[in-house]
Amino acid sequence: MHLHTIERVVRAGKVAGRVNSPRVTEGNRMNQVRNNIRNVAIIAHVDHGKTTLVDALLRQSGNFRDSQVQQDTLLDSNPLERERGITILAKNVAINYTGPDGQTTKINLIDTPGHADFGGEVERVLGMADGVFLLVDAAEGPMPQTRFVLKKAFQHELRPIVVINKIDRPDARAHQVLDEVFDLFVELGADDETLDFPVLYASGRAGIASWHLEQKGTDIIPVFEALLKHVPAPHGDAEKSLQIQISSILYNDYVGRIGVGRIFNGKIRSGQQVTIIRRDGTPTKSKVQTVQAFDGLGRKDVEEAEAGDIVALVGLETVDIADSICDPINPQPLDATEIEPPTLTMMFSVNDSPFVGKEGKYVTSRNLRERLFKELESNVALKVEETAVKDAFKVSGRGLLHLGILIENMRREGYELSISKPHVILRKDEAGNSLEPIEYLVIDVPEKNLGGAMELVGNRRGEMVRMDNRAGQVHLEFTIPARGLIGLRTRMLTATQGQAVMHHNFHEYAALRGDVPTRNNGVMISNVVASVNAFALNTLQDRGVLFVEPGEPVYEGQIVGEHCREDDIVVNPTKAKKLSNMRTTSSDENIILKPARKMTLEQALEYIEEDELVEVTPKAIRLRKDHLTENERKRANRKSPTAVEA
């Protein structure tokens, strides 16, 4: 990028941005402007510091007591979010900020997920915002999800404020990252006005921000200043017919479903009669019991809210995401946001293992069906279909992590179920040819591991797009079939001694690229129902890698280890040492077992093959064969194989 272009970008951080919303047209230019409100979303790639920056804004806003903001990642309230260190659900928080001129502005902040699998959350909540903060790591630069969320912001006609975050990293390269962000804007078709984006340099963990990299910040106030300057005030006419679009659904055991959305026009009061216009255009009469506005980390009841406010509506029993809440006399629905379709599918079926019902509370197909269809009410990127098999459901999502989080939540709620091998969802072009989803894959590996990483991706039909050397680390970019990613992460970490960093995002649908290699090794299958014995494992550990430990219960058909060869073998992991009065040279030897390989849910789903299942219960994740007995497996193998339709 030329020097004068960089100067133009940096200079944009000093000048005030336009206050006209990009949504304003000639037809509504007379709408009211509410200068005392700003609605802004924070978007970024996973682990680039969105939630940490929000923590700093909350702490330094003066709205909260110290006891309220003691913990880190305040908005990651879900236990899974805290355990994995990622944002899964979009969150709303309101801050009242008083500027140097003494005017108080209510800032509605929307924290969005950073992982590509939860892109459905980002797509639907951006409609509530008038501007966005785009966070980019000062060392990693733009990543696949950065491209995705920025593209969605442009589709909503939102102009980003770029925040180069984590400038205190020892490997930070803020100037080069700014150039890469500018190039990404150009690549996504940004106009000249959008290319003059304001830039901030920040460290969310340290709670500082600055307009200039050379000047170290002392607090986070520049972020508030940029927000007030460059995020347009919301437009809307409180006297027009009511228009609200529901962007997310909350649930409360006492009041039921709560619809959250932004008021684009009109006013709404507690106890008001409304018409709900569904995505398919079907109208339904309803009544709003209570209107709630976001206040700090929670919500409070209000008598009335008007255009520009983000509200939670209590009492609308049938409300769903993307529904429009309208005036019953003159309903004028808003266009529903298009959500990108799922790319991965798997079968959820009831657990039929010998241990069924021993560890879980919900085990029937009715329980499973109710839970999956309940998830559809709030998870817009999910798709659930009933199959010809009454105890099985075809569940489709945006990726392995997206579906894995659903399964993990279900097992923690007390469900038992069996999961099949994931498959990508194919499409047909106009000529009837099959198209498969292609992902954009980014890998950072040490130079010494470059060969192994490229070989792994190449074997899975990946095609290199770019390669850069960054101070001993090699930055690789590929396009790769989505099916080639299944199981790649575990093998990549093994090949690079755990030092590889991988990220990917949906790129396009393209022609099939050929076969992708499957698992090379067979498995060891238990032939009995009993508890595992250390004596038996000692004889089996020379044949491969074990998945179970002494004392664990196993059943016939359960996979207890990985065989060192290509074929499956049937073993007895419960065989005990015979007790007699005869001594042998080996009778008193100590048994030393290698640690068992314990897989996470995502690793187990990546590992299994077509004839295998993952059994999920509240207490265990087990691998098993679809047919439990050896005779059943032999009969199944005699039948001609049929193609699996993804």
C-alpha positions as CSV (number, residue, x, y, z in Angstrom):
1,M,0.0,0.0,0.0
2,H,1.3,3.5,-0.9
3,L,2.5,5.9,1.7
4,H,-0.1,8.5,0.9
5,T,-2.8,5.9,1.3
6,I,-1.6,4.9,4.8
7,E,-1.5,8.6,5.7
8,R,-5.1,9.0,4.5
9,V,-6.2,6.0,6.6
10,V,-4.5,7.2,9.8
11,R,-5.7,10.8,9.2
12,A,-9.2,9.5,9.2
13,G,-8.8,8.8,12.9
14,K,-8.5,12.5,13.6
15,V,-11.5,13.8,11.7
16,A,-15.1,13.6,12.7
17,G,-17.2,11.0,10.9
18,R,-20.4,11.7,9.1
19,V,-23.5,11.6,11.3
20,N,-25.9,10.5,8.6
21,S,-26.8,6.8,8.9
22,P,-26.1,4.9,5.7
23,R,-29.6,3.5,6.0
24,V,-31.1,7.0,5.5
25,T,-32.8,7.6,2.1
26,E,-34.6,10.4,0.5
27,G,-37.9,8.9,1.7
28,N,-37.1,9.0,5.4
29,R,-34.6,11.9,5.6
30,M,-37.1,13.7,7.8
31,N,-36.9,11.0,10.5
32,Q,-35.9,11.9,14.0
33,V,-32.3,11.6,15.0
34,R,-31.8,10.5,18.7
35,N,-28.4,11.9,19.5
36,N,-28.6,10.5,23.1
37,I,-28.3,6.9,21.9
38,R,-25.7,4.8,20.0
39,N,-26.2,1.2,18.9
40,V,-22.9,-0.5,18.1
41,A,-21.7,-4.0,17.7
42,I,-18.2,-5.4,18.3
43,I,-17.0,-7.9,15.7
44,A,-13.7,-9.8,15.2
45,H,-12.1,-13.1,14.7
46,V,-12.1,-15.5,17.6
47,D,-9.6,-14.6,20.4
48,H,-8.9,-11.2,19.1
49,G,-10.1,-9.6,22.3
50,K,-13.7,-8.4,21.9
51,T,-15.0,-9.5,25.3
52,T,-11.9,-8.2,27.0
53,L,-12.3,-4.8,25.4
54,V,-15.9,-4.7,26.6
55,D,-14.6,-5.5,30.1
56,A,-12.4,-2.4,29.9
57,L,-15.3,-0.2,28.6
58,L,-17.5,-1.4,31.5
59,R,-14.9,-0.8,34.2
60,Q,-13.9,2.7,33.0
61,S,-17.5,3.9,32.2
62,G,-18.2,4.7,35.9
63,N,-21.6,2.8,35.7
64,F,-20.7,-0.1,37.9
65,R,-19.5,-0.9,41.4
66,D,-16.1,-2.7,41.6
67,S,-17.9,-5.8,42.9
68,Q,-19.9,-6.0,39.6
69,V,-16.8,-5.9,37.3
70,Q,-14.3,-7.9,39.3
71,Q,-14.2,-11.0,37.1
72,D,-12.8,-11.1,33.5
73,T,-14.9,-11.7,30.4
74,L,-18.1,-10.4,32.1
75,L,-20.4,-11.1,29.2
76,D,-19.3,-14.8,28.8
77,S,-22.0,-15.9,31.2
78,N,-22.5,-19.4,29.6
79,P,-20.3,-22.1,31.4
80,L,-19.1,-23.4,28.1
81,E,-18.0,-19.9,27.1
82,R,-15.9,-19.6,30.2
83,E,-14.4,-23.1,29.8
84,R,-13.5,-22.7,26.1
85,G,-12.6,-19.0,26.2
86,I,-14.9,-18.1,23.3
87,T,-18.1,-16.2,22.8
88,I,-21.0,-18.4,21.6
89,L,-24.1,-16.2,22.1
90,A,-24.4,-12.5,21.2
91,K,-24.9,-10.4,24.3
92,N,-26.4,-6.9,24.9
93,V,-25.2,-4.5,27.5
94,A,-26.0,-0.8,28.0
95,I,-23.6,1.9,29.2
96,N,-24.5,5.5,30.1
97,Y,-21.4,7.6,29.1
98,T,-21.0,11.2,30.0
99,G,-18.7,13.1,27.6
100,P,-16.5,16.1,28.3
101,D,-19.4,18.4,27.3
102,G,-21.5,17.0,30.1
103,Q,-24.0,15.3,27.8
104,T,-24.9,11.7,28.7
105,T,-25.3,9.1,25.9
106,K,-26.8,5.6,26.2
107,I,-24.6,3.2,24.4
108,N,-26.1,-0.2,23.5
109,L,-23.1,-2.5,23.0
110,I,-23.6,-5.9,21.3
111,D,-20.8,-8.4,21.9
112,T,-20.8,-11.0,19.0
113,P,-19.2,-14.5,18.6
114,G,-15.8,-14.7,16.9
115,H,-15.9,-18.3,15.6
116,A,-17.1,-18.9,12.1
117,D,-19.5,-21.7,13.3
118,F,-21.5,-19.1,15.2
119,G,-21.8,-16.7,12.2
120,G,-25.6,-17.0,12.4
121,E,-25.5,-15.0,15.7
122,V,-23.5,-12.3,14.0
123,E,-25.7,-12.1,10.9
124,R,-28.9,-11.5,12.9
125,V,-27.7,-9.0,15.5
126,L,-25.9,-6.7,13.1
127,G,-29.4,-5.4,12.1
128,M,-29.7,-3.8,15.5
129,A,-26.5,-1.7,15.1
130,D,-25.7,1.6,13.4
131,G,-22.0,1.0,13.5
132,V,-19.3,-1.6,14.3
133,F,-16.0,-1.8,16.0
134,L,-13.8,-4.2,14.0
135,L,-11.1,-5.6,16.2
136,V,-7.9,-7.0,14.6
137,D,-5.1,-8.7,16.5
138,A,-1.9,-6.6,16.2
139,A,0.2,-9.7,15.5
140,E,-2.2,-12.1,13.7
141,G,-3.8,-9.5,11.5
142,P,-7.0,-10.2,9.5
143,M,-8.1,-13.8,9.7
144,P,-10.9,-15.8,7.9
145,Q,-13.6,-14.7,10.4
146,T,-12.4,-11.1,10.0
147,R,-13.3,-11.3,6.4
148,F,-16.7,-12.9,7.1
149,V,-17.8,-10.4,9.8
150,L,-16.6,-7.4,7.7
151,K,-18.5,-8.6,4.7
152,K,-21.6,-8.9,6.8
153,A,-21.1,-5.3,8.1
154,F,-20.8,-4.0,4.6
155,Q,-24.0,-5.9,3.6
156,H,-25.8,-4.0,6.4
157,E,-24.2,-0.7,5.2
158,L,-22.3,-0.3,8.4
159,R,-19.0,1.6,8.4
160,P,-16.4,0.0,10.8
161,I,-14.2,1.7,13.3
162,V,-10.9,-0.3,13.1
163,V,-9.3,-1.2,16.4
164,I,-5.8,-2.7,16.2
165,N,-5.9,-4.6,19.5
166,K,-3.2,-6.3,21.6
167,I,-0.5,-3.7,20.7
168,D,1.4,-4.7,23.8
169,R,2.2,-8.2,22.3
170,P,5.9,-8.6,21.9
171,D,5.3,-9.8,18.3
172,A,2.9,-7.0,17.4
173,R,3.2,-5.5,13.9
174,A,0.5,-2.8,13.9
175,H,1.6,-1.0,10.7
176,Q,1.7,-4.1,8.6
177,V,-1.7,-5.2,10.1
178,L,-3.2,-1.8,9.2
179,D,-2.0,-2.3,5.6
180,E,-3.6,-5.8,5.5
181,V,-6.9,-4.4,6.9
182,F,-6.9,-1.8,4.2
183,D,-6.2,-4.4,1.5
184,L,-9.1,-6.5,2.9
185,F,-11.5,-3.5,2.7
186,V,-10.4,-3.0,-1.0
187,E,-10.9,-6.7,-1.7
188,L,-14.4,-6.6,-0.3
189,G,-15.4,-3.6,-2.5
190,A,-15.4,-0.8,0.0
191,D,-16.0,2.7,-1.5
192,D,-13.6,5.6,-1.0
193,E,-15.5,7.0,1.9
194,T,-15.5,3.7,3.7
195,L,-11.8,3.4,3.1
196,D,-11.2,6.5,5.2
197,F,-11.9,4.4,8.3
198,P,-10.9,5.7,11.7
199,V,-8.1,3.7,13.4
200,L,-7.5,3.1,17.1
201,Y,-4.6,1.3,18.8
202,A,-5.6,-0.5,21.9
203,S,-4.8,-3.1,24.5
204,G,-8.1,-4.4,26.0
205,R,-6.4,-6.3,28.8
206,A,-4.5,-3.2,29.9
207,G,-7.5,-1.0,29.4
208,I,-5.8,1.6,27.2
209,A,-6.4,3.0,23.7
210,S,-4.8,5.7,21.6
211,W,-5.3,7.5,18.2
212,H,-1.6,7.1,17.5
213,L,0.6,4.1,17.9
214,E,3.5,6.3,19.0
215,Q,1.5,7.8,21.8
216,K,0.8,5.2,24.5
217,G,-2.7,5.5,25.9
218,T,-3.6,6.0,29.5
219,D,-7.3,4.8,29.5
220,I,-10.0,3.5,27.2
221,I,-11.7,6.9,26.7
222,P,-10.6,7.2,23.0
223,V,-12.9,4.2,22.2
224,F,-15.8,6.2,23.6
225,E,-14.7,9.3,21.7
226,A,-14.5,7.3,18.4
227,L,-17.9,5.8,19.1
228,L,-19.6,9.2,19.6
229,K,-17.9,10.7,16.5
230,H,-18.2,7.9,14.0
231,V,-21.2,5.8,14.9
232,P,-24.3,7.4,13.5
233,A,-27.2,8.2,15.9
234,P,-30.2,6.0,15.3
235,H,-32.9,7.3,12.9
236,G,-36.6,6.6,13.1
237,D,-39.9,8.2,13.4
238,A,-41.8,7.7,16.6
239,E,-45.0,8.8,15.0
240,K,-45.0,6.2,12.2
241,S,-46.5,2.7,12.3
242,L,-44.7,0.4,14.7
243,Q,-41.8,-1.7,13.2
244,I,-39.6,-4.0,15.4
245,Q,-37.5,-6.9,14.1
246,I,-36.7,-9.7,16.6
247,S,-33.0,-10.5,16.5
248,S,-32.7,-12.9,19.5
249,I,-34.8,-14.9,21.9
250,L,-34.3,-15.1,25.6
251,Y,-36.1,-17.6,27.9
252,N,-37.3,-17.2,31.5
253,D,-39.0,-20.0,33.5
254,Y,-41.5,-17.5,34.9
255,V,-42.5,-15.5,31.9
256,G,-41.5,-17.8,29.0
257,R,-40.1,-16.5,25.7
258,I,-38.7,-12.9,25.5
259,G,-38.1,-11.3,22.1
260,V,-35.2,-8.9,21.8
261,G,-35.1,-6.5,18.9
262,R,-34.6,-2.9,17.7
263,I,-37.5,-0.4,17.2
264,F,-37.0,1.1,13.7
265,N,-40.2,3.2,13.7
266,G,-43.1,3.9,16.1
267,K,-43.5,3.4,19.8
268,I,-44.4,0.5,22.0
269,R,-45.9,0.4,25.5
270,S,-46.4,-2.3,28.1
271,G,-49.8,-4.0,27.6
272,Q,-50.0,-2.9,23.9
273,Q,-51.7,-5.1,21.3
274,V,-49.5,-6.0,18.4
275,T,-49.4,-8.1,15.2
276,I,-46.5,-10.5,14.8
277,I,-45.6,-11.0,11.1
278,R,-43.6,-14.2,10.6
279,R,-40.8,-14.9,8.2
280,D,-43.4,-16.5,5.8
281,G,-45.7,-13.6,6.1
282,T,-48.3,-15.2,8.4
283,P,-49.8,-12.6,10.8
284,T,-50.6,-13.4,14.5
285,K,-52.3,-11.2,17.0
286,S,-50.6,-10.9,20.4
287,K,-50.1,-8.6,23.4
288,V,-46.9,-7.3,25.0
289,Q,-47.1,-7.8,28.7
290,T,-44.0,-5.8,29.6
291,V,-41.4,-3.7,27.7
292,Q,-37.9,-3.9,29.0
293,A,-34.9,-1.7,28.2
294,F,-31.3,-2.8,28.6
295,D,-29.7,-1.2,31.6
296,G,-26.1,-2.0,32.5
297,L,-25.6,-5.8,32.6
298,G,-29.3,-6.4,33.0
299,R,-32.7,-5.1,31.9
300,K,-35.4,-2.9,33.6
301,D,-39.1,-2.5,33.0
302,V,-40.1,0.7,31.1
303,E,-43.6,2.1,30.3
304,E,-42.7,3.1,26.8
305,A,-39.9,2.8,24.2
306,E,-39.5,4.5,20.8
307,A,-37.6,4.3,17.5
308,G,-33.9,3.8,18.0
309,D,-34.2,1.8,21.3
310,I,-33.2,-1.9,21.7
311,V,-35.9,-3.6,23.8
312,A,-36.9,-7.0,25.2
313,L,-40.6,-7.8,24.8
314,V,-42.2,-10.1,27.5
315,G,-45.4,-12.0,26.9
316,L,-45.2,-12.8,23.2
317,E,-45.6,-16.6,23.4
318,T,-45.2,-17.3,19.7
319,V,-42.5,-14.8,18.8
320,D,-39.5,-16.1,16.8
321,I,-36.3,-14.8,15.4
322,A,-36.7,-12.6,12.3
323,D,-40.4,-11.9,13.1
324,S,-41.6,-8.3,12.7
325,I,-43.7,-6.8,15.5
326,C,-46.1,-4.3,13.9
327,D,-49.1,-2.1,14.6
328,P,-52.3,-4.3,14.3
329,I,-54.1,-1.5,12.4
330,N,-51.4,-0.8,9.8
331,P,-48.9,-3.7,9.8
332,Q,-45.7,-3.0,7.8
333,P,-43.3,-5.9,8.2
334,L,-39.5,-5.6,7.8
335,D,-37.5,-7.8,5.4
336,A,-36.2,-10.9,7.2
337,T,-32.4,-11.2,7.3
338,E,-31.1,-14.0,5.1
339,I,-29.1,-16.6,7.1
340,E,-26.5,-18.6,5.2
341,P,-27.5,-22.3,5.0
342,P,-25.8,-25.1,7.0
343,T,-22.7,-26.8,5.6
344,L,-22.4,-29.9,7.9
345,T,-24.9,-32.6,8.9
346,M,-25.0,-35.6,11.2
347,M,-27.6,-38.0,12.6
348,F,-28.8,-37.7,16.2
349,S,-30.4,-41.0,17.4
350,V,-31.5,-42.4,20.8
351,N,-28.9,-44.3,22.8
352,D,-29.4,-48.0,22.3
353,S,-26.2,-49.3,24.1
354,P,-26.4,-51.7,27.0
355,F,-25.7,-48.8,29.4
356,V,-28.8,-46.8,28.3
357,G,-30.5,-45.0,31.1
358,K,-27.7,-45.6,33.7
359,E,-26.2,-42.1,33.4
360,G,-28.8,-39.8,31.8
361,K,-32.3,-38.6,32.6
362,Y,-33.7,-38.1,29.0
363,V,-33.3,-41.2,26.8
364,T,-36.4,-41.5,24.6
365,S,-37.0,-40.3,21.1
366,R,-39.7,-38.0,22.3
367,N,-37.3,-36.3,24.7
368,L,-34.7,-35.9,21.9
369,R,-37.3,-34.5,19.4
370,E,-38.6,-31.9,21.9
371,R,-35.1,-30.7,22.8
372,L,-34.0,-30.4,19.2
373,F,-37.0,-28.5,18.0
374,K,-36.8,-26.2,21.1
375,E,-33.2,-25.4,20.0
376,L,-34.6,-24.3,16.6
377,E,-36.4,-21.4,18.3
378,S,-33.2,-19.6,19.1
379,N,-30.6,-21.2,16.9
380,V,-31.3,-19.8,13.5
381,A,-28.3,-21.5,11.7
382,L,-29.5,-24.9,12.8
383,K,-31.8,-27.3,10.8
384,V,-33.5,-30.4,12.1
385,E,-35.3,-32.9,9.9
386,E,-37.2,-36.1,10.8
387,T,-36.1,-39.2,9.0
388,A,-37.6,-42.5,8.0
389,V,-36.1,-44.1,11.2
390,K,-38.4,-43.0,14.0
391,D,-35.6,-42.7,16.6
392,A,-33.2,-40.7,14.5
393,F,-33.1,-37.0,13.4
394,K,-30.9,-35.3,10.7
395,V,-29.3,-32.2,12.3
396,S,-27.4,-29.7,10.1
397,G,-25.3,-26.8,11.3
398,R,-22.6,-24.4,10.3
399,G,-19.7,-26.6,11.4
400,L,-18.4,-29.2,13.9
401,L,-18.1,-26.7,16.7
402,H,-21.6,-25.4,16.2
403,L,-23.1,-28.9,16.5
404,G,-20.6,-29.9,19.2
405,I,-21.8,-27.1,21.5
406,L,-25.4,-28.2,21.0
407,I,-24.4,-31.8,21.9
408,E,-22.4,-30.6,24.9
409,N,-25.3,-28.6,26.2
410,M,-27.7,-31.5,25.8
411,R,-25.4,-33.9,27.7
412,R,-25.1,-31.5,30.6
413,E,-28.8,-31.2,30.7
414,G,-29.1,-35.0,31.2
415,Y,-29.6,-36.3,27.7
416,E,-28.3,-39.5,26.3
417,L,-27.9,-39.9,22.5
418,S,-25.8,-41.4,19.7
419,I,-24.1,-39.3,17.0
420,S,-23.1,-40.5,13.5
421,K,-20.1,-39.4,11.5
422,P,-20.4,-35.8,10.2
423,H,-20.9,-35.2,6.4
424,V,-20.8,-32.1,4.4
425,I,-23.9,-30.9,2.6
426,L,-23.6,-31.0,-1.2
427,R,-25.4,-28.8,-3.7
428,K,-26.3,-29.1,-7.4
429,D,-25.5,-26.5,-10.0
430,E,-27.7,-25.7,-13.0
431,A,-26.2,-28.6,-15.0
432,G,-26.9,-31.1,-12.2
433,N,-23.2,-31.4,-11.2
434,S,-22.4,-31.8,-7.5
435,L,-20.8,-28.9,-5.7
436,E,-19.2,-29.1,-2.2
437,P,-18.4,-26.4,0.3
438,I,-14.9,-25.0,0.1
439,E,-13.3,-23.5,3.2
440,Y,-10.6,-20.8,3.4
441,L,-8.0,-22.2,5.8
442,V,-5.2,-20.2,7.5
443,I,-2.4,-22.0,9.3
444,D,0.5,-20.6,11.3
445,V,3.3,-23.1,11.9
446,P,7.0,-23.0,12.8
447,E,9.4,-23.2,9.9
448,K,10.6,-26.7,10.9
449,N,7.1,-28.1,10.7
450,L,6.3,-26.5,7.3
451,G,6.7,-29.7,5.3
452,G,4.5,-31.9,7.5
453,A,1.7,-29.2,7.5
454,M,1.7,-28.8,3.7
455,E,1.7,-32.5,3.2
456,L,-1.3,-33.0,5.4
457,V,-3.3,-30.3,3.7
458,G,-2.2,-31.4,0.2
459,N,-3.4,-34.9,0.9
460,R,-6.8,-33.5,1.8
461,R,-7.2,-31.7,-1.6
462,G,-6.1,-28.3,-0.2
463,E,-4.7,-25.7,-2.7
464,M,-2.3,-23.1,-1.5
465,V,-3.3,-19.4,-2.0
466,R,-0.5,-17.6,-0.1
467,M,2.6,-18.2,2.0
468,D,4.5,-15.6,4.1
469,N,7.4,-15.9,6.6
470,R,6.9,-14.0,9.8
471,A,9.9,-14.1,12.1
472,G,10.3,-17.9,12.2
473,Q,6.6,-18.6,11.8
474,V,5.2,-19.5,8.4
475,H,1.7,-18.1,7.5
476,L,-0.1,-20.4,5.1
477,E,-3.5,-19.8,3.4
478,F,-5.4,-22.5,1.5
479,T,-8.7,-23.3,0.0
480,I,-9.7,-26.8,1.1
481,P,-12.9,-28.9,0.9
482,A,-14.9,-28.8,4.1
483,R,-14.8,-32.6,4.3
484,G,-11.0,-32.4,4.3
485,L,-11.1,-30.4,7.5
486,I,-12.9,-33.3,9.4
487,G,-10.1,-34.8,11.6
488,L,-7.4,-32.4,10.2
489,R,-6.9,-30.4,13.4
490,T,-5.9,-33.4,15.6
491,R,-3.5,-34.7,12.9
492,M,-2.1,-31.2,12.4
493,L,-1.4,-30.7,16.1
494,T,0.3,-34.1,16.2
495,A,2.5,-33.4,13.2
496,T,3.6,-30.0,14.6
497,Q,4.0,-31.0,18.3
498,G,1.0,-28.9,19.1
499,Q,2.4,-25.6,17.7
500,A,0.1,-25.1,14.7
501,V,-2.6,-22.5,14.9
502,M,-5.5,-23.2,12.5
503,H,-8.6,-21.1,11.6
504,H,-11.0,-21.6,8.7
505,N,-14.2,-20.0,7.3
506,F,-16.7,-20.9,4.6
507,H,-15.4,-19.6,1.2
508,E,-17.6,-20.9,-1.7
509,Y,-19.3,-23.9,-3.2
510,A,-17.2,-25.5,-6.0
511,A,-16.8,-28.7,-8.0
512,L,-15.8,-31.9,-6.1
513,R,-12.1,-32.1,-5.7
514,G,-11.8,-35.9,-5.4
515,D,-11.4,-38.4,-2.6
516,V,-10.1,-37.4,0.9
517,P,-8.2,-40.1,2.8
518,T,-9.9,-41.6,5.8
519,R,-8.5,-43.0,9.1
520,N,-5.6,-45.4,8.4
521,N,-5.9,-47.5,11.5
522,G,-8.5,-50.0,12.6
523,V,-9.9,-50.2,16.2
524,M,-10.0,-52.6,19.1
525,I,-13.5,-53.7,19.9
526,S,-14.7,-55.1,23.3
527,N,-16.5,-58.5,23.1
528,V,-17.8,-58.5,26.7
529,V,-19.8,-56.4,29.3
530,A,-17.7,-55.9,32.4
531,S,-15.1,-53.6,34.0
532,V,-11.7,-53.0,32.4
533,N,-8.8,-54.9,34.1
534,A,-5.2,-53.6,34.2
535,F,-3.9,-57.1,33.5
536,A,-5.8,-57.3,30.3
537,L,-4.8,-53.8,29.2
538,N,-1.1,-54.7,29.8
539,T,-1.4,-57.3,27.1
540,L,-3.3,-55.0,24.7
541,Q,-1.2,-51.9,24.9
542,D,1.4,-53.4,22.6
543,R,-1.3,-53.6,19.9
544,G,-2.1,-49.9,19.7
545,V,-3.4,-46.9,21.7
546,L,-5.9,-47.5,24.5
547,F,-9.0,-45.3,25.1
548,V,-10.1,-46.8,28.4
549,E,-8.5,-47.1,31.9
550,P,-8.7,-49.8,34.6
551,G,-12.0,-49.8,36.4
552,E,-14.1,-48.3,33.5
553,P,-17.2,-50.3,32.5
554,V,-17.3,-51.4,28.9
555,Y,-19.8,-53.3,26.8
556,E,-19.8,-55.6,23.7
557,G,-19.2,-53.4,20.6
558,Q,-17.6,-50.5,22.4
559,I,-14.3,-49.3,20.9
560,V,-11.6,-49.5,23.6
561,G,-8.5,-48.6,21.5
562,E,-6.9,-47.9,18.2
563,H,-5.3,-50.8,16.5
564,C,-1.7,-50.4,15.1
565,R,-2.8,-52.0,11.8
566,E,-5.5,-51.2,9.3
567,D,-8.0,-54.0,10.4
568,D,-10.4,-54.0,13.3
569,I,-9.8,-56.7,16.0
570,V,-12.1,-58.0,18.8
571,V,-10.5,-58.1,22.2
572,N,-11.3,-58.8,25.9
573,P,-10.2,-55.8,28.0
574,T,-11.6,-57.3,31.1
575,K,-9.6,-60.6,31.3
576,A,-8.2,-61.0,34.8
577,K,-5.1,-62.8,35.9
578,K,-5.7,-66.4,37.0
579,L,-5.2,-67.0,40.7
580,S,-3.2,-70.2,41.6
581,N,-0.5,-71.3,43.9
582,M,1.9,-71.6,41.0
583,R,4.6,-68.9,40.7
584,T,6.2,-67.9,37.4
585,T,9.1,-65.6,36.5
586,S,6.6,-62.8,35.5
587,S,4.1,-63.2,38.3
588,D,5.4,-60.4,40.4
589,E,6.2,-57.9,37.7
590,N,4.6,-54.4,38.1
591,I,2.1,-53.5,35.5
592,I,2.9,-50.1,33.9
593,L,0.2,-48.8,31.6
594,K,0.6,-45.9,29.1
595,P,-1.9,-43.1,29.7
596,A,-5.2,-43.7,27.9
597,R,-6.1,-41.3,25.0
598,K,-9.2,-39.3,26.2
599,M,-11.0,-37.6,23.4
600,T,-13.0,-34.4,23.5
601,L,-16.4,-34.5,21.9
602,E,-15.2,-32.8,18.7
603,Q,-12.2,-35.1,18.5
604,A,-14.4,-38.1,18.9
605,L,-16.7,-36.9,16.1
606,E,-13.7,-36.3,13.8
607,Y,-12.3,-39.8,14.6
608,I,-15.2,-42.1,13.9
609,E,-15.9,-43.8,10.5
610,E,-19.2,-44.6,8.7
611,D,-19.9,-47.8,10.8
612,E,-19.2,-46.1,14.1
613,L,-21.1,-43.9,16.5
614,V,-20.2,-41.5,19.4
615,E,-22.3,-42.4,22.5
616,V,-22.9,-39.2,24.6
617,T,-24.1,-39.3,28.2
618,P,-23.8,-36.8,31.1
619,K,-20.9,-38.8,32.5
620,A,-19.0,-40.2,29.5
621,I,-18.2,-39.9,25.8
622,R,-17.7,-43.4,24.3
623,L,-16.9,-44.7,20.8
624,R,-18.8,-47.7,19.6
625,K,-19.7,-49.7,16.5
626,D,-23.1,-49.2,15.0
627,H,-23.7,-53.0,15.1
628,L,-22.6,-54.2,18.6
629,T,-22.1,-57.9,18.1
630,E,-19.5,-59.4,15.7
631,N,-22.2,-61.5,13.9
632,E,-24.2,-58.4,13.2
633,R,-21.2,-56.6,11.8
634,K,-20.4,-59.6,9.5
635,R,-23.9,-59.6,8.2
636,A,-23.8,-55.9,7.5
637,N,-20.5,-56.2,5.7
638,R,-21.9,-58.8,3.3
639,K,-24.6,-56.3,2.1
640,S,-23.6,-54.1,-0.8
641,P,-22.5,-50.6,0.5
642,T,-24.8,-47.8,-0.3
643,A,-23.9,-44.1,-0.9
644,V,-24.4,-41.8,2.0
645,E,-26.4,-38.7,1.0
646,A,-25.0,-35.7,2.9
